Amino acid sequence: MNYRLTQIWPQKSYTADFTENIDIDVADPISQLVIELGVVNVGSVAPTAHAIACLTKVEIVDGSDVLYSLSGYQAEAVDVYHNKVLRSNYNPYLDGMEVQRFIGINFGRKLWDPLLAFQPSEFKNPQLKLTLDINAGGNAPVTNKLRVWAAMFDEKAVSPVGFLMHKEIKSYSMGSASHEYTDLPKDFPYRKLFLRAQSAGTEPGQLIDKLKLYEEEGKRIIIDTEIPDMVLRTITNNPMLTEILYGHVGTTSTNGFCTPTTRVVGTCKRWALTAGAGEIAFYDGDGGRFKVIAATLASNMQAMVSGWLPHATYEVPFGDQDDPDDWFDVTKLNSLKADVLSLSGGSGVGCQIFLQQLRKY
């Protein structure tokens, strides 16, 4: 057998905010880690945020060396772009039911990439750290669950030269129609840069105006584009995301939350054993928050929601994504800066810049 999927952390329940430290003490190279987050809902209240909000931080560390560090929102968005599809999640935002989100940490260009994989023996004490805020999302949950699998090489002998490293570089609060300049790291080549600004109920393109990336104080401009243009490129290169959701809807407007955040469309019907009065209207979806309302009868509902931009995250790929030699080698530069220009609607909204880099052994 060339490959195997092994559970490295059995399912565990948490009833208070917690950071779990999981030793990565396997010998074989790892192509991918898969995290299962369970969020158990309480009551028929409207959700306060997407369930992924409960996973506030995903990290891989080796002592003080940080190899991966993203929020749950960021990690899921990166995973969606990597695989160009949502994983098989289950989203019942209903009393007593458990929302299940599956998030992959991808170390290679694809699953079972023989060239790029995480080799634990290259590090002294690698650990996966998962931080929970148990009621940050979902319907007033009092319990979260975690489980982790590793997709490892088994009898197939591989000699990976490195792995894909992911890190947040900067997080800041945007001003109104203002520039934010960021000195970017030049330690490892870039495969992708990500830019995320999310405000529930607001289309992401109303928050950020332009992204500019330039070398040597402007001697060479790598990117200089308006965000709507980036949206069009994202839609061209990535398929529409479709998500199935369940929830409770009343005769007053109720919020729901979804992964796509722009050009969102949805259909919604009662989830019940009998037919009857209770037409449900679906509206909005900008920023990952939609609204539903029942005409005459409160009931459980099922919805199919589609759109683009997972968790309001823009992807900026560099070069041929299958050819590491064609990625953006920043190690020879003296200076690399990003200039993010916000719109007036972006005032006070958080913005994050994060990277996918090639780290060699």
N, C-alpha and C positions, 0 to 999 in steps of 0.2 A: 504494500500500500504506500503510495507516494506521499499522501497528505492525510491529515487527520484534524478533526475539530474536537478540542478538549475543553471541558469546563475547568477554569482555573479559580473560580470563586463561586461557590454554591449560593443559591438564592438566600438572601438575608433581609429581614424586615427591620425598619427603623421608625421609631416614634418620636424622635427629636432630631434637630439639626446635627449633622455629624460629618466628619471627614474620615473615610475608610482608606487605610493604607494596605495595598495588596502587593506582596512580593511577587515579582516575575522571576520565579526560581526554576524555570524550565531550561533545558539545554538546547533544544532544537530551534532553528530560526523560525520567527513568527511572521507570517504574511499579513495578518490582520487580527486585531482584537475587536470583539463585538460586545458592547455593553447593553444589558437590558435594564431599563428603568421602569419600575411599576409605581403608579400613583393611584392610591385607593381613594375614591371620592366619597364624600359624606354629604347627604342631604340633596334636595332638588334645587339648590341655589344655582345661580348662573356662575360659570367659571370666572375666575379673576384674571387668569392668564393661561397661555399654552402650558400643557403639562411639562414640557421640557424645561420650563423655568425652574423646576425643583432641582435640577442638576446644575448647580451654579458654577462648578469648576471640574474640568477633566485635566489631569496632569500625569506625565511620566517623568520621573526624576531619577537621577543617579547621584545621591548625596546632594550637593548644591548645584549640580549640572541639570538644567531643565531641558528636556527633550521634546516635550509636548505640553502645551498649556493653552487651553481654550475654554470658554464657557460652554454649557450644554447647547445653547442656541448656535454658537459658532461651530461646534463640533458636528452637529447634525447637518448644518448647511454645507460644510466642507465635504461630508460624506455623500450628500445628495449630488453635489457637483462631480465628485469622483466617480460615482457609479451611474450618474445621469438618470436616477430613479429613486423614489422613496422606498425605504425598506418596508417589509410587511408589518406595519404597526397596527395596533388595535386601539380605538379611540372612543370608548364609551364614557362620556362625561355624565354619568348617572349615579344615583345614590347606591353605594356599596359595591360598585363595579370598578375595575382596575384598568386605567389607561396604561398601555404597554408601548414603550418607544425603544427601538433598537438602533444603536449608533455605532458605526464602525470607525475604528482608528486604522487607517490604511497606510501601510509602510512601503508599499510598492506601487508601480504604475497600474497594476491590476492585481486581482487575487491570484496567488501562486506565481508572482513575478520572481524568477530565479536570480535576477540581478540586484534587486532592492528588497530587503527584508530586515526586520529587527533581529539582531543577533545578541541575545542576552549575555553571552560569554565575553562580549567586548566591553562590558561594564562591570563594576564592582558589586553594586546592590541596586539594580533597577526596581522601581516601585511604581505601580499605578495608584494614583490618589484621586478619589472621587468624593466631591463635597456636595452635600444635600442641604437644601432649605425646604423642609418637607411640605410647607403650605404656600410656597411662592407661586404655584400654578395649580390648575385643576379646580375642582369644586370643594373647597375647604378641607383638603385631605389631612388626616392625622397619621397616615402611614405611607412610607415609601419603601420600595424594594429594589435591591440590586443583585445582578448576576452577571458574570463575565465569562466569555469563551475566547479561546485562542485558536486561530487557524494556522496550524504548524506544518512544516515540512517533516515527513516521517522517513521513509526509506529512500526518498529521492535526495541525493547529495547535492547541495548547492553551496556556493561560496559568494554570498552577497557582498557587494563592494560598499554598500551604505544603505541608508533608508531615508524616507521622506519625513522631515521634522516639521512640526507645526507650532507656531508661537504667536501670541498677541504681542504686537510691538507698541501699540499706543491705544489708550482709551481716554476720551476727553468729551467735554460738553461743548457743543457747537454754539457759536455766536450767530447773530443775525446777519446774513449776507456778508460773511467775513472769511478770510483766508486762515487756514491752519497749516503751518509748515512743520514738517517732521523729517529729522535726519534718520534715514533708514540704515539698518546694519549691512555690513559688507563682509560678513564672515563666511557665508555659504551661498552657493548659487540659488537663484529663485526659480521655482517652477510655476508658482502662482502667487499673486497678491490678492487679498480679499479686503473689501471695504463694506462695513455694515453700519447702517443707521436706521433704527426701527422705532416708530411711534404708532401705537395701536390706533387705527382709524385714519391714518394719514398715508397716502401713497408715497413710497420712498423717494420717487423722483421730485417730490415737493420739498424735500429736505436738503438734498445735495445738488449743487449746480454743476460743478466741474471737478475733474481729477487731472492733475498734472504731475508727471514724474520726469525728473531731469537729472542729468549727470553734470559734474564739474561746474556747479553754479550756473547752469543754463547753457553750457557749451553744446550739449546734445540733449534734445528733448525726446524721451522715450514714448510718453503718452501725453496727450493734451486733448481731452474730449469732454463733451457734455454728457451728463448722466443718461438722458434719454437715448443717446447714441449707444451707450453701453448696454442699456436695456434691450435694444434691438439686436445687438450682437449676442447677448445672453440667450434671447429667444431663438436666434438662428442656430446656435450651437447646442442648445439643451432642450429636451422635450418638455411639454407642459406637465406639471405635477398634478396628480389627482389623488385626493385623500377622502376616505370614508370616515364620517363622524356620527356620533349619537349624542343626544342631549335632551334636556327638558325645555319645553317652550311654553310660555304662558300667553295670555291675551294682551300683555304689554310687551314692549320691545325687550328682547333678551340678547345679550352678547354671546358669541361663540368665538373660538380661536382656531386658526388653521396655519399650516406651514407656508403656503404661497402668500405673497404679500402685494402683488401687483397684477392688474388685469384679471382679477379674481371673479369667477362665475360659480354659481352653485344652484343645485336643485334640492328641495327639501320636502319630505312627506312625513305623515304620522308613522310612528313605529308602534303598531297596535294589532291586536288580533281581529278587531272588527273595523268596518268602514263606517263613516258617519261624518257629521259636521266637524269642521276643524281644518279648513284650508290654511296652509302655512306659507307666509311670504319670506323670501330670502333677499337680503340687501347688503351692498357694500362688500367688504373684505380687504380694503386697503390697510396696509400695515399689519395684516394677519388677524384682523378682528372684523367679523361680520355680525349682522343683526338679523334675528328671526322673530316673527310674531304670528300667533295663531288668531284666526278670525273670531271664533266663538268658543273654542274648547281647548283648555290647557292639556297637553299630552306629551309623551316622549316623541322624539323625532329622529329621523335618519337623514343625513345629508351627504351629497357628493359634491366636493368642492375642488375646483381646478384653477390653476394660475401659474405664475412664474415667481422668481426671486425667493428662494427659501429663506425665511427669517430675515428678509430685507437685506440679503447679502449679495454683493456684486463680486463676480469672479473676473480676475484679470490674468489670463494664462500667458506664458512667455514661451515662444518657439514651438517646435514640434514636441508635443507632450509625450511622445514615445521615445524621444532621442535625448538623453541627458546631456549630450555634447552641444545641443542646440538651445539649452535653457539659458537664462540670463545670468551670466557669470559676473557677479558684482565684486568679486574678490580683488580685481585689478584696479578698481576705481579709487579715487581719492575722496569723492563726494557723491552722494546720492540722496536726493530729497523728494518728498511728496508734498504737493500743495493741494489741499482739499478746500474748495470754495463752497460754502453753504448758501442756501437760499434763506430768505427771511423766515420761512416756515420752520427752519431747522433750529431756531434759537432755543437753547436749553435741552436739546435732544442729544443723547449720548451717541458717539461715533467711535468705532473701533477699526484699527488697521491690523491685519494679521497676515502671516506668511506661510507658504509651504516651500521648504528649502531642501536641497539635496545635501545631506550630511554623510560624508564618507568615513569609513573606519581607518 
